[in-house]
Amino acid sequence: MKTTGPAMQTGKPRLTTSAMIASIAAEGQRTKPAPFGHALVELARQRPDVIGMTADLGKYTDLHIFAQEFPDRYYQMGMAEQILFGAASGLAAEGFMPFATTYAVFASRRAYDFIHQTIAEEDRNVKIACALPGLTSGYGPSHQAAEDLALFRAMPNMTVIDPCDAHEIEQIVPAVAAYRGPVYMRLLRGQVPVVLDEYDYKFELGKAAMIRDGWDVLIISSGIMTMRALEAARKLAGDRVDAAVLHVPTIKPLDANTILREAGKSGRMVVVAENHTVIGGLGEAVAGLLMRSGVHPAFRQIGLPDEFLAAGALPTLHDRYGISTAEVARQIKRWL
Amino acid sequence: METVAKALANAPTLAQRAHNIRRNAIRMGEVQGQGYIAQALDIADVLAVAYFYAMRYRPEDPAWEERDRFLLSNGHYAIALYAALIEAGIVPEAELESYGSDESRLPMSGMASYTPGMEMSGGSLGLGLSIAVGMALGLKRKNSNAQVYTLFSDGELDEGSVWEAIMSAGHYRLGNVIAIVDVNNQQADGPSTQVMAFEPLVDKLQAFGWFVQRVDGNNLDAVVAAFDAAKSHTESRPRMIVADTLMGKGVPFLEQREKNHFIRVEPHEWQLALAELEAGRQP
């Protein structure tokens, strides 16, 4: 198993950790603290209908920023995800717009029926923001939400968003508030990397965006994998591989037009990269779209394997499961 | 006490309402030849008091902002609620014969998107009380005087989410929640108390900070008094009415059926059921 770049460079053995909250920021990377919490405060200043709710994870979903600013618009529901989402539905029924937070594992696995029946089926205006998406915790399967996108994609009425960085999260908060209906968004919390501002990127709900164009391979990615794809593309350029990166933050509804247009450009291999099991996420969503539309490029998937993932340090695990920058570049080179 | 006296004076009217709810439910059951008839018969008295004594609503405007909300957590009791909604004029009586049929607004399990006056989609059990908590919080935020009524079944006490909601309503001191649990001691696999012991229920609910009353849910006077006390209770605590009821109430041959969680009735028995109901009718 390889160790990570920075540790190699300094020559010091870096202690690895399987901590629940591990930073996804690389050493030296630009970050912003709690972008979700600050954006929600900003939104709540404009909109009195915004409510913050959590299930004993206010501090760990950056909702404490909101709670400090608007204590009377904040509901602590205790360590109980069913009542969290049931009560969010009730508040939405009375005209409020709850932002309900927990970890992605608990929303997707523990409270699925509550979200399905009380929120999605009744098309209630609840925004679900969930930390530790995919493999962003080294704590083992109890906290690794490898299948959340598959589950929420399958739920009718649900809009599903997988943001890349702090710059994007800041824009997603007002965008989902302007949209009326249930939304599941993955949440990066704590010190969150800032990447997309360099690309003059603007989030639009339901829209994919070409962040970088290239002739040899089209990487279609969401979430933190867009960050990895951009780094991998820079690496690949050194090997004279010209990689394009199409960022697809809205997993559902999928931006079919943009994906078909870009994937249909002849000669480019399509590689979908996601921080999620290869089953039922962005990769299979794109594959299904291409097949149904008669667009048949060479197609590969980068994602987490269909197995219970190990506990360990994130850099180690990202390497092991093929979603680190080095592994993304290596796999693409092998396929080309 | 004055309101109780007034209610007692109105009791014949409520008895008539309860009778009509039972009759409507039997007629709907006849359409499909089966259904949760025994539950509809047991809860008819509570629904009569809720819709014709306790709650504020406008039949012509089921979404009226000032209405009291009624959440049917046990979606399979839909036949009972439809019977009440028809009696209340919220659903036209002509739709009764469409019960459970394709394209009907009255599906066998209650869903908000289908039926006027239906506030939630039940079916999956243990959801209602949690939605009630959110609605009650929302109504308090709006300084609304509307109450959130929630009906759920003793079998639903098996669901952990019900206890999450009971704990939460107690924590937030939601005085605008009036929950009714139908204790008919019958769930899918048998007597509720044997499937999963839930007694002593009153003690448990009180320990969670609720104002609790236990009544004979088929005694109209007792039910009226319980709704009165729940509404006039001055402490900011959620209110629970534990209503002990009899499955099949009002139709003796259904009361005596051993397996009455989901009833199949032979075609000739529907007339018998109506006849028995009619024979036991109070003046």
Contacts between the chains, C-beta under 8 A, distances in Angstrom:
chain1	res1	chain2	res2	distance
A	75	B	137	6.6
A	75	B	172	7.9
A	77	B	168	6.3
A	78	B	164	7.5
A	78	B	167	7.2
A	78	B	168	6.9
A	78	B	171	7.5
A	80	B	164	4.2
A	80	B	167	7.7
A	80	B	168	7.4
A	82	B	126	7.6
A	82	B	130	6.1
A	82	B	160	7.1
A	82	B	161	3.9
A	82	B	164	5.5
A	83	B	130	4.7
A	83	B	133	6.4
A	83	B	161	6.5
A	83	B	164	3.9
A	83	B	165	5.3
A	83	B	167	7.9
A	83	B	168	5.0
A	85	B	130	7.7
A	86	B	127	6.0
A	86	B	129	7.8
A	86	B	130	2.5
A	86	B	131	5.1
A	86	B	133	7.0
A	86	B	134	6.5
A	86	B	161	6.8
A	86	B	165	6.8
A	87	B	130	5.8
A	87	B	131	7.3
A	87	B	133	4.5
A	87	B	134	3.5
A	87	B	137	6.7
A	87	B	165	7.8
A	87	B	168	6.8
A	88	B	134	6.1
A	89	B	130	7.8
A	89	B	131	5.2
A	89	B	134	5.9
A	90	B	130	7.4
A	90	B	131	4.3
A	90	B	132	6.4
A	90	B	133	6.2
A	90	B	134	2.2
A	90	B	135	3.8
A	90	B	136	7.2
A	90	B	137	7.0
A	90	B	138	6.2
A	91	B	134	4.3
A	91	B	135	7.4
A	91	B	137	5.9
A	91	B	138	4.6
A	92	B	134	7.5
A	93	B	119	7.5
A	93	B	131	7.1
A	93	B	134	7.2
A	93	B	135	5.7
A	93	B	138	7.0
A	94	B	134	7.5
A	94	B	135	5.7
A	94	B	138	2.8
A	94	B	139	6.0
A	94	B	141	7.5
A	94	B	142	6.6
A	95	B	138	7.0
A	95	B	142	7.5
A	96	B	138	5.5
A	96	B	141	6.9
A	98	B	134	7.8
A	113	B	124	5.5
A	114	B	127	6.7
A	114	B	130	7.1
A	114	B	161	7.2
A	116	B	124	8.0
A	117	B	121	5.8
A	117	B	123	7.3
A	117	B	124	5.0
A	117	B	127	5.7
A	118	B	120	7.1
A	118	B	121	7.6
A	118	B	127	5.5
A	118	B	130	7.2
A	118	B	131	5.5
A	121	B	111	7.7
A	121	B	113	7.4
A	121	B	121	5.2
A	122	B	112	5.5
A	122	B	113	6.8
A	122	B	120	7.1
A	122	B	121	5.9
A	123	B	113	8.0
